[in-house]
């Protein structure tokens, strides 16, 4: 038995249970430009993150709605200058830890179709070594007269949502990035955490904790006054943001009348739920969830109700950002909470497509930006072992092998308008995960769907 076969043997024994499924042929073909495009990103989600949530939720693998999408592929995530080699990847357990991307480079690739360096937002290296901005999907949607939005369960100026809206040489320039998103962009909906006057448990503070996540004290004051916002629709007049903060406000906006531009900042610090107090290693939901902040699903329903007012359609990016945060900290219980919240949000989006739109006019892509934590089954290394199914509402047996990103392939699912374009861009065939595309393919296909 060859070295590669030796390392794959245990893994291949469970192929009938694997998350990767063959590409199906019934993907909705292109038929004129897509009206709506929704890209959903579970930050840090690898195959085992998704599988762990499925096992906990149902006691079965592949129980999420997206597991039945007609397009099911793997995706490479490396930054510019990197690569993915299937033979090497499965030859030695630790090789996946080398060459990993970060959320800035990965999101830029998915938002623009261009590879870039780590930490860079919406810009790519030029021949002279400088960085130049590249068009992103929000900008293209706005040029086409569509509405646009970004939603996340972490601060809205973090790497993933920022990469779909603005351009910056360093993802750490949070206040400047937030101001460009709020003052200069034409985006219609922004939702994310970072409230300056609430702590991680949703308790109100006497003094501001920090204004950095919302662009500074001056920006926050203008937002509360309802005076901040540039020209979003090209008519030469300012279009100020309508700021909402309370969970009830998010819930009410799921139906009925909506403002022209919506900024949602839940009353909590940096994450909706992952950062709350209590034992961070407890079983899922053993520490009571905060009931004063919206769920990602509630935020998404409100955003869809705003965006679908545009007769030309919209582009929306939805990020489950704290999947990555829980994975960096190897928090199995909170990882499951965050991934389950993301999975429920996908189900809500699917319901919206069925009831308020159609798969003929809407494209939905579900993926991650990279794998975080090198999550696998117990007893892995040097071989890869599967997660242990312990049944419904019981955390599966799993173990972490890193507190950082890896260069592993991650899953990608798609359904609807132009989803058939994804299998046409397959770049390789992995011995375990099957056919895979590169993360730049996400933007390439969305740009093509818009044309």
ABEGO torsion letter per residue (X at the ends): XBAAAAAAAAAAAAAAABABBBBBAABBBBBEBBABBBBBBBBGBBAAAAAAAAAAAAGBBGABAAAABABBBBBBABBBGBBBBAAAAAABAAAAABGBBBAAAAAAAAAAGBBBBBGBBGBBBBAAGBBBBBBBAAAAAAAAGBBBBBBBABBAABAAAAAAABBBABAABAAAAAAAAAAABABABBBEBGBAABBAAGBBBABBABAAAAGEAAAAAAAAAGABEBBAAGAGBBBBBBBBABAAAAAAAABEBBBABBBBBBBBBABAAAABBEBAABBBGABBBBAABBBAAAAAAAAAAAAAABAAEBBBBBBBAAAAAAAAAGBAAAAAAAAAAAAAAAAAAAAAAAAABBAAABBBBBBBABBBGGBBBBGBOABBBBBBBAEBGBBBBBBBABABBBABBBBBBBBEBGAAAAAAABABBBAAAEBBBBAAAAAAAAAAAAX
